[in-house]
């Protein structure tokens, strides 16, 4: 995954958890929770690993299918032809 995608996912994750758990109210003052507090409240914070895991699970789908579906045909196909050298 690209580094920028990982940063965006982590930002999305933190914003979502902040909305889920909300701020802390002390003496009538709303204080935004820190990343460590959110991590304590929600133990499993690695969304990037989840996405990679789901992609790997999906790659196994065409291998496991028995029928001759489009996805399996594309997955098992070999590219034919010869490309000439140089600019097309």
Secondary structure as UniProt FT lines:
FT   HELIX           3..21
FT   STRAND          24..26
FT   TURN            27..28
FT   STRAND          29..31
FT   HELIX           35..41
FT   HELIX           47..64
FT   HELIX           70..76
//
